[in-house]
Amino acid sequence: MTESGKVIMAVGGHVGDMELTAGGVLATMALKGYKIVTVALTGGERGCPPHITVPEYLKQKKEEARIFAEMLGGESVVFDYPDCELPVTMEVAFQLCDLIRKYKADVLLTHWKGSIHKDHMATHQIVKDAQQFAGLPAIERAYPAKFAAGPYYCENWEDPYDFIPHTYMEVSDEGFELWEKAISHHWFAVHSKDFPYKEYYTHLMRVRGIEMRKNRAQTFMIDPMSMREFRSEF
């Protein structure tokens, strides 16, 4: 493993969002020496299975987040906002701003805005606000300003509206193997009766990999403004 010194912060609306949609890339980057920080703005606890209470599932979800991040040599943070009630406020944005500065994040990953889930849409806006706050030296907080690139928006079956794959990132064979082991600790990813999460993202990685002429890949969208290309000639 090489030590890149770079920090990738993946911010999801719920525990498990980033671990699925960007997990193969996060595992691949971790094996290259990147520091991985996963942040869930809610626990996602209200999707609890019938055999467990919401408070019990919240505790379990936080443990799942911790295990996944630690298997990648990284850290996890779970905010205390209730699932389905994530507010888009300055308070939340500054909480995330402080984390970006604390961990000196170099790159941000998060949700695309075209989602069926209100927490995902809220997260999208919160991340953009936090990114701006974190990069402004004139905003004085406990940690000095730090600009983080992105955000790169993950491909998510719940965030499909107007999503266009722009950036393809290879998932190495070793990274995929690590992801498979780590994601298996997320109960819903393996056992959900509503949607076969692990299976879906496993196959999606293969499809995107074929498009990239690699074994596996995950894709990301960028802000439309960033897609502009300036030339004086062809």
C-alpha positions as protocol buffer text, in pm:
chain_id: "A"
residue {
  index: 1
  type: MET
  ca { x: 0 y: 0 z: 0 }
}
residue {
  index: 2
  type: THR
  ca { x: 120 y: 347 z: -85 }
}
residue {
  index: 3
  type: GLU
  ca { x: 39 y: 642 z: 137 }
}
residue {
  index: 4
  type: SER
  ca { x: -134 y: 905 z: -78 }
}
residue {
  index: 5
  type: GLY
  ca { x: -206 y: 1144 z: 207 }
}
residue {
  index: 6
  type: LYS
  ca { x: -541 y: 1232 z: 45 }
}
residue {
  index: 7
  type: VAL
  ca { x: -874 y: 1217 z: 225 }
}
residue {
  index: 8
  type: ILE
  ca { x: -1202 y: 1114 z: 61 }
}
residue {
  index: 9
  type: MET
  ca { x: -1516 y: 1207 z: 253 }
}
residue {
  index: 10
  type: ALA
  ca { x: -1834 y: 1030 z: 139 }
}
residue {
  index: 11
  type: VAL
  ca { x: -2151 y: 1190 z: 276 }
}
residue {
  index: 12
  type: GLY
  ca { x: -2481 y: 1004 z: 262 }
}
residue {
  index: 13
  type: GLY
  ca { x: -2830 y: 1066 z: 389 }
}
residue {
  index: 14
  type: HIS
  ca { x: -2827 y: 732 z: 569 }
}
residue {
  index: 15
  type: VAL
  ca { x: -2583 y: 470 z: 688 }
}
residue {
  index: 16
  type: GLY
  ca { x: -2520 y: 244 z: 389 }
}
residue {
  index: 17
  type: ASP
  ca { x: -2584 y: 493 z: 109 }
}
residue {
  index: 18
  type: MET
  ca { x: -2222 y: 573 z: 33 }
}
residue {
  index: 19
  type: GLU
  ca { x: -2102 y: 226 z: 128 }
}
residue {
  index: 20
  type: LEU
  ca { x: -2312 y: 87 z: -157 }
}
residue {
  index: 21
  type: THR
  ca { x: -2297 y: 357 z: -423 }
}
residue {
  index: 22
  type: ALA
  ca { x: -1928 y: 442 z: -386 }
}
residue {
  index: 23
  type: GLY
  ca { x: -1806 y: 155 z: -173 }
}
residue {
  index: 24
  type: GLY
  ca { x: -1608 y: -24 z: -443 }
}
residue {
  index: 25
  type: VAL
  ca { x: -1420 y: 295 z: -524 }
}
residue {
  index: 26
  type: LEU
  ca { x: -1370 y: 376 z: -155 }
}
residue {
  index: 27
  type: ALA
  ca { x: -1223 y: 29 z: -96 }
}
residue {
  index: 28
  type: THR
  ca { x: -1000 y: 61 z: -403 }
}
residue {
  index: 29
  type: MET
  ca { x: -876 y: 402 z: -294 }
}
residue {
  index: 30
  type: ALA
  ca { x: -822 y: 279 z: 62 }
}
residue {
  index: 31
  type: LEU
  ca { x: -591 y: 8 z: -70 }
}
residue {
  index: 32
  type: LYS
  ca { x: -398 y: 281 z: -250 }
}
residue {
  index: 33
  type: GLY
  ca { x: -343 y: 464 z: 77 }
}
residue {
  index: 34
  type: TYR
  ca { x: -627 y: 715 z: 75 }
}
residue {
  index: 35
  type: LYS
  ca { x: -793 y: 800 z: 406 }
}
residue {
  index: 36
  type: ILE
  ca { x: -1165 y: 720 z: 389 }
}
residue {
  index: 37
  type: VAL
  ca { x: -1422 y: 902 z: 603 }
}
residue {
  index: 38
  type: THR
  ca { x: -1788 y: 804 z: 572 }
}
residue {
  index: 39
  type: VAL
  ca { x: -2050 y: 1045 z: 705 }
}
residue {
  index: 40
  type: ALA
  ca { x: -2419 y: 961 z: 743 }
}
residue {
  index: 41
  type: LEU
  ca { x: -2642 y: 1257 z: 822 }
}
residue {
  index: 42
  type: THR
  ca { x: -2905 y: 1019 z: 963 }
}
residue {
  index: 43
  type: GLY
  ca { x: -2882 y: 658 z: 1068 }
}
residue {
  index: 44
  type: GLY
  ca { x: -3147 y: 532 z: 827 }
}
residue {
  index: 45
  type: GLU
  ca { x: -3300 y: 359 z: 1126 }
}
residue {
  index: 46
  type: ARG
  ca { x: -3666 y: 375 z: 1023 }
}
residue {
  index: 47
  type: GLY
  ca { x: -3615 y: 105 z: 764 }
}
residue {
  index: 48
  type: CYS
  ca { x: -3581 y: -139 z: 1051 }
}
residue {
  index: 49
  type: PRO
  ca { x: -3663 y: -508 z: 998 }
}
residue {
  index: 50
  type: PRO
  ca { x: -3965 y: -648 z: 1187 }
}
residue {
  index: 51
  type: HIS
  ca { x: -3758 y: -830 z: 1446 }
}
residue {
  index: 52
  type: ILE
  ca { x: -3589 y: -518 z: 1586 }
}
residue {
  index: 53
  type: THR
  ca { x: -3699 y: -180 z: 1725 }
}
residue {
  index: 54
  type: VAL
  ca { x: -3603 y: 154 z: 1572 }
}
residue {
  index: 55
  type: PRO
  ca { x: -3364 y: 248 z: 1860 }
}
residue {
  index: 56
  type: GLU
  ca { x: -3202 y: -96 z: 1843 }
}
residue {
  index: 57
  type: TYR
  ca { x: -3161 y: -69 z: 1466 }
}
residue {
  index: 58
  type: LEU
  ca { x: -3005 y: 277 z: 1498 }
}
residue {
  index: 59
  type: LYS
  ca { x: -2744 y: 132 z: 1732 }
}
residue {
  index: 60
  type: GLN
  ca { x: -2686 y: -153 z: 1487 }
}
residue {
  index: 61
  type: LYS
  ca { x: -2656 y: 84 z: 1191 }
}
residue {
  index: 62
  type: LYS
  ca { x: -2393 y: 294 z: 1366 }
}
residue {
  index: 63
  type: GLU
  ca { x: -2197 y: -24 z: 1437 }
}
residue {
  index: 64
  type: GLU
  ca { x: -2229 y: -130 z: 1073 }
}
residue {
  index: 65
  type: ALA
  ca { x: -2094 y: 207 z: 962 }
}
residue {
  index: 66
  type: ARG
  ca { x: -1802 y: 176 z: 1203 }
}
residue {
  index: 67
  type: ILE
  ca { x: -1711 y: -175 z: 1090 }
}
residue {
  index: 68
  type: PHE
  ca { x: -1724 y: -86 z: 721 }
}
residue {
  index: 69
  type: ALA
  ca { x: -1504 y: 222 z: 762 }
}
residue {
  index: 70
  type: GLU
  ca { x: -1256 y: 45 z: 986 }
}
residue {
  index: 71
  type: MET
  ca { x: -1223 y: -244 z: 739 }
}
residue {
  index: 72
  type: LEU
  ca { x: -1109 y: 22 z: 492 }
}
residue {
  index: 73
  type: GLY
  ca { x: -872 y: 170 z: 749 }
}
residue {
  index: 74
  type: GLY
  ca { x: -1094 y: 475 z: 783 }
}
residue {
  index: 75
  type: GLU
  ca { x: -1346 y: 635 z: 1015 }
}
residue {
  index: 76
  type: SER
  ca { x: -1723 y: 679 z: 1025 }
}
residue {
  index: 77
  type: VAL
  ca { x: -1938 y: 962 z: 1158 }
}
residue {
  index: 78
  type: VAL
  ca { x: -2315 y: 939 z: 1205 }
}
residue {
  index: 79
  type: PHE
  ca { x: -2513 y: 1255 z: 1282 }
}
residue {
  index: 80
  type: ASP
  ca { x: -2804 y: 1245 z: 1527 }
}
residue {
  index: 81
  type: TYR
  ca { x: -3084 y: 1366 z: 1298 }
}
residue {
  index: 82
  type: PRO
  ca { x: -3381 y: 1127 z: 1272 }
}
residue {
  index: 83
  type: ASP
  ca { x: -3425 y: 926 z: 954 }
}
residue {
  index: 84
  type: CYS
  ca { x: -3667 y: 1101 z: 713 }
}
residue {
  index: 85
  type: GLU
  ca { x: -3639 y: 1429 z: 910 }
}
residue {
  index: 86
  type: LEU
  ca { x: -3305 y: 1568 z: 795 }
}
residue {
  index: 87
  type: PRO
  ca { x: -3335 y: 1948 z: 795 }
}
residue {
  index: 88
  type: VAL
  ca { x: -3162 y: 2171 z: 542 }
}
residue {
  index: 89
  type: THR
  ca { x: -3029 y: 2433 z: 782 }
}
residue {
  index: 90
  type: MET
  ca { x: -2719 y: 2636 z: 845 }
}
residue {
  index: 91
  type: GLU
  ca { x: -2663 y: 2436 z: 1162 }
}
residue {
  index: 92
  type: VAL
  ca { x: -2631 y: 2106 z: 977 }
}
residue {
  index: 93
  type: ALA
  ca { x: -2418 y: 2261 z: 703 }
}
residue {
  index: 94
  type: PHE
  ca { x: -2177 y: 2405 z: 959 }
}
residue {
  index: 95
  type: GLN
  ca { x: -2157 y: 2069 z: 1138 }
}
residue {
  index: 96
  type: LEU
  ca { x: -2046 y: 1915 z: 812 }
}
residue {
  index: 97
  type: CYS
  ca { x: -1820 y: 2212 z: 735 }
}
residue {
  index: 98
  type: ASP
  ca { x: -1640 y: 2147 z: 1061 }
}
residue {
  index: 99
  type: LEU
  ca { x: -1588 y: 1780 z: 968 }
}
residue {
  index: 100
  type: ILE
  ca { x: -1449 y: 1872 z: 627 }
}
residue {
  index: 101
  type: ARG
  ca { x: -1201 y: 2103 z: 798 }
}
residue {
  index: 102
  type: LYS
  ca { x: -1122 y: 1861 z: 1082 }
}
residue {
  index: 103
  type: TYR
  ca { x: -1039 y: 1571 z: 850 }
}
residue {
  index: 104
  type: LYS
  ca { x: -890 y: 1801 z: 581 }
}
residue {
  index: 105
  type: ALA
  ca { x: -1103 y: 1634 z: 317 }
}
residue {
  index: 106
  type: ASP
  ca { x: -964 y: 1660 z: -36 }
}
residue {
  index: 107
  type: VAL
  ca { x: -1264 y: 1515 z: -220 }
}
residue {
  index: 108
  type: LEU
  ca { x: -1637 y: 1499 z: -143 }
}
residue {
  index: 109
  type: LEU
  ca { x: -1879 y: 1230 z: -263 }
}
residue {
  index: 110
  type: THR
  ca { x: -2252 y: 1253 z: -206 }
}
residue {
  index: 111
  type: HIS
  ca { x: -2603 y: 1218 z: -352 }
}
residue {
  index: 112
  type: TRP
  ca { x: -2727 y: 1357 z: -680 }
}
residue {
  index: 113
  type: LYS
  ca { x: -3024 y: 1591 z: -631 }
}
residue {
  index: 114
  type: GLY
  ca { x: -3268 y: 1406 z: -858 }
}
residue {
  index: 115
  type: SER
  ca { x: -3390 y: 1163 z: -595 }
}
residue {
  index: 116
  type: ILE
  ca { x: -3705 y: 990 z: -475 }
}
residue {
  index: 117
  type: HIS
  ca { x: -3585 y: 1032 z: -115 }
}
residue {
  index: 118
  type: LYS
  ca { x: -3612 y: 1360 z: 76 }
}
residue {
  index: 119
  type: ASP
  ca { x: -3305 y: 1289 z: 290 }
}
residue {
  index: 120
  type: HIS
  ca { x: -3096 y: 1239 z: -23 }
}
residue {
  index: 121
  type: MET
  ca { x: -3213 y: 1569 z: -169 }
}
residue {
  index: 122
  type: ALA
  ca { x: -3145 y: 1741 z: 162 }
}
residue {
  index: 123
  type: THR
  ca { x: -2797 y: 1588 z: 180 }
}
residue {
  index: 124
  type: HIS
  ca { x: -2715 y: 1712 z: -169 }
}
residue {
  index: 125
  type: GLN
  ca { x: -2781 y: 2073 z: -69 }
}
residue {
  index: 126
  type: ILE
  ca { x: -2617 y: 2042 z: 273 }
}
residue {
  index: 127
  type: VAL
  ca { x: -2296 y: 1910 z: 118 }
}
residue {
  index: 128
  type: LYS
  ca { x: -2280 y: 2194 z: -133 }
}
residue {
  index: 129
  type: ASP
  ca { x: -2333 y: 2450 z: 143 }
}
residue {
  index: 130
  type: ALA
  ca { x: -2078 y: 2285 z: 371 }
}
residue {
  index: 131
  type: GLN
  ca { x: -1823 y: 2268 z: 92 }
}
residue {
  index: 132
  type: GLN
  ca { x: -1852 y: 2643 z: 38 }
}
residue {
  index: 133
  type: PHE
  ca { x: -1833 y: 2723 z: 410 }
}
residue {
  index: 134
  type: ALA
  ca { x: -1535 y: 2492 z: 464 }
}
residue {
  index: 135
  type: GLY
  ca { x: -1334 y: 2656 z: 187 }
}
residue {
  index: 136
  type: LEU
  ca { x: -1383 y: 3019 z: 295 }
}
residue {
  index: 137
  type: PRO
  ca { x: -1102 y: 3146 z: 523 }
}
residue {
  index: 138
  type: ALA
  ca { x: -1322 y: 3440 z: 624 }
}
residue {
  index: 139
  type: ILE
  ca { x: -1556 y: 3197 z: 801 }
}
residue {
  index: 140
  type: GLU
  ca { x: -1385 y: 3136 z: 1133 }
}
residue {
  index: 141
  type: ARG
  ca { x: -1446 y: 2800 z: 1297 }
}
residue {
  index: 142
  type: ALA
  ca { x: -1249 y: 2567 z: 1524 }
}
residue {
  index: 143
  type: TYR
  ca { x: -1039 y: 2441 z: 1232 }
}
residue {
  index: 144
  type: PRO
  ca { x: -877 y: 2636 z: 946 }
}
residue {
  index: 145
  type: ALA
  ca { x: -1038 y: 2655 z: 603 }
}
residue {
  index: 146
  type: LYS
  ca { x: -1002 y: 2358 z: 370 }
}
residue {
  index: 147
  type: PHE
  ca { x: -1126 y: 2336 z: 12 }
}
residue {
  index: 148
  type: ALA
  ca { x: -1259 y: 1995 z: -89 }
}
residue {
  index: 149
  type: ALA
  ca { x: -1300 y: 1910 z: -458 }
}
residue {
  index: 150
  type: GLY
  ca { x: -1628 y: 1791 z: -605 }
}
residue {
  index: 151
  type: PRO
  ca { x: -1883 y: 1708 z: -501 }
}
residue {
  index: 152
  type: TYR
  ca { x: -1893 y: 1393 z: -710 }
}
residue {
  index: 153
  type: TYR
  ca { x: -2246 y: 1254 z: -716 }
}
residue {
  index: 154
  type: CYS
  ca { x: -2282 y: 879 z: -679 }
}
residue {
  index: 155
  type: GLU
  ca { x: -2495 y: 658 z: -902 }
}
residue {
  index: 156
  type: ASN
  ca { x: -2786 y: 544 z: -688 }
}
residue {
  index: 157
  type: TRP
  ca { x: -3105 y: 369 z: -796 }
}
residue {
  index: 158
  type: GLU
  ca { x: -3296 y: 606 z: -566 }
}
residue {
  index: 159
  type: ASP
  ca { x: -3138 y: 916 z: -726 }
}
residue {
  index: 160
  type: PRO
  ca { x: -3209 y: 850 z: -1095 }
}
residue {
  index: 161
  type: TYR
  ca { x: -3371 y: 1168 z: -1226 }
}
residue {
  index: 162
  type: ASP
  ca { x: -3144 y: 1339 z: -1481 }
}
residue {
  index: 163
  type: PHE
  ca { x: -2840 y: 1148 z: -1355 }
}
residue {
  index: 164
  type: ILE
  ca { x: -2580 y: 1122 z: -1633 }
}
residue {
  index: 165
  type: PRO
  ca { x: -2266 y: 915 z: -1569 }
}
residue {
  index: 166
  type: HIS
  ca { x: -1972 y: 1148 z: -1623 }
}
residue {
  index: 167
  type: THR
  ca { x: -1672 y: 1020 z: -1427 }
}
residue {
  index: 168
  type: TYR
  ca { x: -1590 y: 649 z: -1433 }
}
residue {
  index: 169
  type: MET
  ca { x: -1366 y: 523 z: -1151 }
}
residue {
  index: 170
  type: GLU
  ca { x: -1218 y: 176 z: -1170 }
}
residue {
  index: 171
  type: VAL
  ca { x: -1289 y: -72 z: -891 }
}
residue {
  index: 172
  type: SER
  ca { x: -989 y: -302 z: -864 }
}
residue {
  index: 173
  type: ASP
  ca { x: -1030 y: -675 z: -806 }
}
residue {
  index: 174
  type: GLU
  ca { x: -876 y: -633 z: -463 }
}
residue {
  index: 175
  type: GLY
  ca { x: -1102 y: -336 z: -390 }
}
residue {
  index: 176
  type: PHE
  ca { x: -1410 y: -532 z: -493 }
}
residue {
  index: 177
  type: GLU
  ca { x: -1310 y: -822 z: -268 }
}
residue {
  index: 178
  type: LEU
  ca { x: -1266 y: -584 z: 26 }
}
residue {
  index: 179
  type: TRP
  ca { x: -1600 y: -415 z: -50 }
}
residue {
  index: 180
  type: GLU
  ca { x: -1780 y: -749 z: -65 }
}
residue {
  index: 181
  type: LYS
  ca { x: -1655 y: -839 z: 281 }
}
residue {
  index: 182
  type: ALA
  ca { x: -1726 y: -495 z: 427 }
}
residue {
  index: 183
  type: ILE
  ca { x: -2075 y: -444 z: 281 }
}
residue {
  index: 184
  type: SER
  ca { x: -2183 y: -784 z: 410 }
}
residue {
  index: 185
  type: HIS
  ca { x: -2185 y: -632 z: 759 }
}
residue {
  index: 186
  type: HIS
  ca { x: -2474 y: -404 z: 652 }
}
residue {
  index: 187
  type: TRP
  ca { x: -2789 y: -602 z: 730 }
}
residue {
  index: 188
  type: PHE
  ca { x: -3017 y: -432 z: 478 }
}
residue {
  index: 189
  type: ALA
  ca { x: -2766 y: -462 z: 194 }
}
residue {
  index: 190
  type: VAL
  ca { x: -2779 y: -841 z: 220 }
}
residue {
  index: 191
  type: HIS
  ca { x: -3116 y: -925 z: 376 }
}
residue {
  index: 192
  type: SER
  ca { x: -3364 y: -660 z: 256 }
}
residue {
  index: 193
  type: LYS
  ca { x: -3680 y: -811 z: 112 }
}
residue {
  index: 194
  type: ASP
  ca { x: -3766 y: -482 z: -63 }
}
residue {
  index: 195
  type: PHE
  ca { x: -3458 y: -449 z: -285 }
}
residue {
  index: 196
  type: PRO
  ca { x: -3149 y: -671 z: -346 }
}
residue {
  index: 197
  type: TYR
  ca { x: -2897 y: -396 z: -270 }
}
residue {
  index: 198
  type: LYS
  ca { x: -2571 y: -589 z: -270 }
}
residue {
  index: 199
  type: GLU
  ca { x: -2668 y: -784 z: -580 }
}
residue {
  index: 200
  type: TYR
  ca { x: -2776 y: -470 z: -766 }
}
residue {
  index: 201
  type: TYR
  ca { x: -2456 y: -276 z: -698 }
}
residue {
  index: 202
  type: THR
  ca { x: -2241 y: -581 z: -768 }
}
residue {
  index: 203
  type: HIS
  ca { x: -2391 y: -611 z: -1117 }
}
residue {
  index: 204
  type: LEU
  ca { x: -2389 y: -234 z: -1173 }
}
residue {
  index: 205
  type: MET
  ca { x: -2015 y: -228 z: -1101 }
}
residue {
  index: 206
  type: ARG
  ca { x: -1966 y: -494 z: -1368 }
}
residue {
  index: 207
  type: VAL
  ca { x: -2179 y: -310 z: -1624 }
}
residue {
  index: 208
  type: ARG
  ca { x: -1995 y: 18 z: -1567 }
}
residue {
  index: 209
  type: GLY
  ca { x: -1666 y: -169 z: -1577 }
}
residue {
  index: 210
  type: ILE
  ca { x: -1748 y: -311 z: -1920 }
}
residue {
  index: 211
  type: GLU
  ca { x: -1823 y: 40 z: -2043 }
}
residue {
  index: 212
  type: MET
  ca { x: -1485 y: 151 z: -1908 }
}
residue {
  index: 213
  type: ARG
  ca { x: -1310 y: -155 z: -2058 }
}
residue {
  index: 214
  type: LYS
  ca { x: -1225 y: -270 z: -1707 }
}
residue {
  index: 215
  type: ASN
  ca { x: -1354 y: -547 z: -1483 }
}
residue {
  index: 216
  type: ARG
  ca { x: -1556 y: -315 z: -1260 }
}
residue {
  index: 217
  type: ALA
  ca { x: -1622 y: 55 z: -1210 }
}
residue {
  index: 218
  type: GLN
  ca { x: -1854 y: 299 z: -1037 }
}
residue {
  index: 219
  type: THR
  ca { x: -1973 y: 622 z: -1194 }
}
residue {
  index: 220
  type: PHE
  ca { x: -2027 y: 975 z: -1070 }
}
residue {
  index: 221
  type: MET
  ca { x: -2195 y: 1285 z: -1202 }
}
residue {
  index: 222
  type: ILE
  ca { x: -2057 y: 1636 z: -1159 }
}
residue {
  index: 223
  type: ASP
  ca { x: -2234 y: 1970 z: -1149 }
}
residue {
  index: 224
  type: PRO
  ca { x: -2351 y: 2075 z: -1497 }
}
residue {
  index: 225
  type: MET
  ca { x: -2151 y: 2399 z: -1463 }
}
residue {
  index: 226
  type: SER
  ca { x: -1837 y: 2189 z: -1430 }
}
residue {
  index: 227
  type: MET
  ca { x: -1910 y: 2013 z: -1760 }
}
residue {
  index: 228
  type: ARG
  ca { x: -1842 y: 2327 z: -1961 }
}
residue {
  index: 229
  type: GLU
  ca { x: -1531 y: 2310 z: -2179 }
}
residue {
  index: 230
  type: PHE
  ca { x: -1352 y: 2624 z: -2294 }
}
residue {
  index: 231
  type: ARG
  ca { x: -1151 y: 2608 z: -2617 }
}
residue {
  index: 232
  type: SER
  ca { x: -1015 y: 2845 z: -2879 }
}
residue {
  index: 233
  type: GLU
  ca { x: -982 y: 2566 z: -3139 }
}
residue {
  index: 234
  type: PHE
  ca { x: -1044 y: 2195 z: -3189 }
}
